[in-house]
Amino acid sequence: MGYRPTGQLHPQDEELFRAFQSNLLSLISHELRTPLMGVLNALSVLDSDGATPGMSARELVSMARRNAQRLQQALTTLLDLAALESGTFHARLREVDLLRVVRTRIDAHAHGFHDAEIEVVLVAAANSLVLADPQKLGRALDLCFETIAARIQPRSKVTVRALSSKVEIRFQIRPESELSWRNIWSQALMGFDSGVNSPASAFGGVLQSEQAFLARTEEGLGSELLVIHQIMRLHRGKFTERHSGAEVTLALEFPEMSSEEVLRAVLMSRAYAVSHELGSVALALIRVPDATDANTFSQKIRASLFRATDAVYVLSERHQVALVLDDCKSEDTLQVLKRLQGVLGRSLTFGIAHCPSDGIEPAKLLEVADGRLTPS
């Protein structure tokens, strides 16, 4: 477990790496066993039909739930780290309603914030479509809220702003958490900027010495912020922090892109997934008929699609509409286009490229599909 450097290590580096592995395993064991024991203890008391002095059955259930959530959070983060290390941490990008994802994740954490007497205020923009993987985006928001919950000033509030291409989360940090916050932020940033190419950069100095590990003042694996950085990298965006006095603002920022840039990013993310898994991706370029508005034409095509993963993009400069279909074989793609012609009531001029058979680079797929443009 943990990053294994390639090549032969010097004796002192080998010793450091072994210590890193040992401390990492100790940390994982502690982070999994501690909440599990809390769940088991609460269930044992409930099973005995009794209650501890000063604790009702409801309080015991609440304690078990909190510890179960901690256990689930630790396990999910470990799976993220394993995916990062194995090179299988990727995103399936598509246009996503940012506000909808934010609302869903706030609702998921509402119970915990309510128990801690923390108010959550959502400020929303009218239009909030971004290019994202909804699961990965939701995971980034979960990690933000989990990180904040452990460090926020009691009985304060969290302000979440969902803007057109950015999510800002503002909170008041506890005075006793300020130093550790600065440390984990700098360690996560160092790990992200260096490409996670050493134990020190991936998990910070806390795992390099047993004394530092035992002297930790906060629970957690210490890699949550690093995972958020990696998620935003997959989205071609960035994860930033502003610190002013006791106020901390976290921001998930998404890039502004033209339609063709969005299409290339979508093809890149799906080609990456196909190259690591079974499946295929189809790209169909459809020429916009003369005297037809491209946006209206694309909306009609979009309304005729069945699957949420299928996507349509207007390529104004090409006078084309691009259709991206997940897990679609050659014969299936032709059937989809024939059905579209029936719905639209007209013949179409289109060209099709498939990933991986025609390549995995977006530029190559666009070139192949464009070269195959023929009237049906």
N, C-alpha and C positions, 0 to 999 in steps of 0.2 A: 504494500500500500504506500502511496506517495510516489512522487516523480523519481524515476531511476535514470540518472545521467548516463548518456551513451559514452562508450570508450572506457579506458582504464582509469580508475581514480587513484590519486595519491593516497598513501596510508592515512594521513590526517583527514582527508576529505571522505575516505571510506568510513572512518570512525564517526565523522559528523553525520554522514548519511544514515548509518546504523542507529545513531542516537535519535535522529529525526524520525525514523520509522518507529522506534520504540515509543517515543513520546506521542506520536500520532495515534498509534494503536491504543495507548493509555487514554488519550483524549476521547477517541471514539467510544471506547468501552465505558468511560465515565458518563459521556453524554447520552448513551443509550440506556445504561443501567439505572441512572439516577431517576429519570421520569418513570421508568418501568416499575421501580420499587414503590414510587408514590402511588401508582395505579393499583398495584397489588396490595399495598397496605390498606388503602381506602376500601377496596373490595373485600378484603378479609374482615374488616370491622363491620361492614354492612352484612356480610354473610353470617356473622355471628349474632346478628339481630340486635346489635348494640350500637353505642356511639361513644366516642371519647368525650371526656369532660369538656364542655364548652363548644362541642361540634355536633351539629344536627346531621341527619341523614342527607339533607340537601347540600350542606357544606361539604360532606364527604364525596358526594357525587361530583360537585363542582371541582374539588381537588383532583379527583380521578380524571375528569375531562381535561383540565389544564395540563396535567402531566402526560396524558395521552396525546394531546396536541404537540407538546414539546418533543415527544418521541417521534411523532410523525414528521415534524419539521426537520429533526436531525437526520432521519432516514432519507428524506427527500433530498436534503443537501448532500448527503453522501452519494446518492445516485447521480446527482449533478456532477460532483467531483469525479466520479468514476467515468462518466460520459466525456468530460473534458479531457481526462487523462488518456482515454482510449481513442480520442479523435472522432467520437460519434455524437458530439454535442452540436446540433445544427437546428436551423429554423426553417419552417415552411411558410414563406412570406405570402401574404395576400392583403388586399385592402380590408381594414378592420375599423369598426366604429370604436374609437378610443374611449369615448365617454361611456359606452355600454360596458366595456371591460372594466373600467375604473369603478363604476357603480357596483358591478358584480363582486369585485374583490373587497370593496368597502363593506358590502353587506355580509360577506363571509367572515370579516373580522369584527363586525359590530358587537357581537356578544362579548368578546374579550375586552374591547375598549369600554363597553358599558360597565363590565365588572370592575374595571380599573378607574371608573369615573372619569373617563377621557371623552370629550366631545369631538366628533368628527364633522367638519364643515366642508361641503363640496361646492366649489365654484366652477361652473361648466361653460364651455364655449358652444356656440350654435352648431358649427361644422367641425367635426373632429375625426375625419377619415385619415388613417395613416397606414403605411405599409408595414405589416407586422405579422408575427405568428401569435395568435391569440393565447395559446397555452403558455408560450415562453414569456409573453408580455404579462400575463396574469401571474406567472411565477416571480418575475422581477418585482411586481407590486407587492406580492406576498412577502418577499424577503425584505422590502423596504419597511412594511408595517411591522414585521417581526422584530427587525432591528430597532425600530423606533420604540416599540412597546417595552423593551428592556431598559430604555434609557430616558424616557420622557418624564418631564416634571409632573408629579402627581396632581390630579384634578386640574389639568390644563386642557388644551385642545390641539387637534391636528387639522390643519387647513390644506385641502387638496384642490389644486387648480388644474382642470383638464382644458388645455388650450388647443389650438388647431394642430400643432405639431410638437407638443410638449406636455408633460405632466410634472407639476411642482408639488412637493409635499413639505409643509413647513411645521416645525414643532419646537417647543422649548425643552432644552436638554437639562437634566439634573446636574447641579454643580459637581457632584462627586463622579459623574460620568464623562466630564469634558476631556480630561487627559486621556482616558482609555479610548474615547471616540476619535480623537486626533490620531492616536497610534494605529487603530484598526483601519482608519481611512487611508493613512499614508502607506501602510503595509499592503492593503488591497490595491492601491494605485500602483505601487512598485511591482506587485505581482502581475498586474495587467500589462503595464508598460514593458516589462521584461519578457513577456510571453510565457510566464510561469516556467522559467527555465532553471529553477533551482528550488530546493526545499525552503530556503530562506524567503524567496520572493513569493512563493505560493501560500505559505501559511504564517509568515512573520516570525519574529524572534521568539515569540512565546513558546514555540515548539523546539527551539534549539537548546534549551536548558531545562532541566527538571525543576530547578528552583523557580524559574519564571512560570512554568506550567502550574506548579502547585500554588503559586502566589496570585493566580488569576482572580480578579475581583468580579468578573461577570461570566455567566454561563454562555454556551454556544461554541460552535466549531471554529469560529473566527474567520470563516471563509465566505460568509454570506455576501459581503460587498463585492468580493472578487467575482462571484457568480453573476451578480447584477452587471458588472462591467462586461463580462463575456457575453451576456444576453444582448446588451446594447450594441456590442461590436457586430453580432450577427445581424442586427437591424440597421447597420451602417450609421448608427447614431452614437450617442455618448451619455454617460452617467456622470453628473457633476454635483458638487456640494458647495454651498456658501455658508459661512459661519460668521455671524455678527452678534457678539455678546453671547447670550444664552440661546439665541435663535439659530436654528439650523434649517437650511432649505436644501432638499434633495431634488434633483431634476432628471427625468428621463427625456432626452431630446432626440427627435426623429428628423432626418434630413428632408429638406424640400427638394423634390425631384420632378423632372418633366415626365410625360407619359412614357416615352421610350426608355428613360433611365429606370423608371419603375418596372417596366417590362423586363429589362435586362437583369435587374435585381431579383425579380421573381423567378426568372429562368435559372439564374445562378443558384439560388437557394434550393430549387427543386431538383436541379441537375446534381447538386451535391448530395442530396438525400438519395437520389436514384443510384449514384455511384457507390453508396455504402449499403444499399438495401435492394431488394427485388422491386420491380415496378418500372414504369416508364412515364414519360411526360410528352404530350403532343402539343405542338405549336401550329396553329392554323392562321395564316395571314389572309384576310378577306378584303378584296378591293371594294371601297365604298362606291356604290353606283353613282353615275353622273346625276347632277341636280338633286343630290340627297345630302341632308345634313348629317355629318359624321357622328355627332353626339346622339341624335335621335335614332340613327341606325344602330349604334352600339347599345342603346337602351333597349331596343326591340330584341336584339340578340341576347342580352343579359336576362331579359324577362322570360326567355324561352329555355334557359338552362335549368337543370334539375338540382345539381350538386353545389353546395356552398363553396367547395374548393375550386370550382371552375371560375375562371376570371376573364374579363374582357377589358381591353385597353385601346384607346383611340390614338393612332399614330398620325397626327395631322399632317406632318411634313411628307409622309409617304402616301397620304390619302388612303389609308388602310385601317382596318380594325384587327387587332390581334386577339386570338382566342387561345387560352392556355387550359389544357385538360389534363388532370391527374389520372394516372393508372388507365390510360386509354391506348389500346392497340390501333394499328393502322386501319383495320377494317371497322373498328368501333368509331374512329374519328370520322371516317367517310359517312357512316350512318348518322352521326350527329349533324354533320353538315347537310346531308340530304333532308333530314328532319327540319333543320332551320330553313331550308329553301321552301319546304311545304308551308311552314308557319308564316314566312315572309311573303309567300306567293310570287316568288321571282327566282330566276337562276342567279347563281353567284360565281364570281371568279375568285378562286382561292388556291393556295399552295400549302402543303403540309410538311412539317419536319418532325422527327421523333427523336427523343433522347432516351437511351444512349446510342441507338443505332446510327443516327446521323451526326453524332457528336454530343459534347456536353457544354461547350462554350456558347454563351448567348449569341455572340456575333456570328458563329458558324451556323447555328440553328436559324437565325434570321436570314442569312444568306441562302441557305438551302430552301427554306420555305418561300422566299421571294423568287428564287429561280424556278420554282415549280408552279408559279401562278398560271393557271389555265382556266378558261371558262368551263363550267360544268355542262 
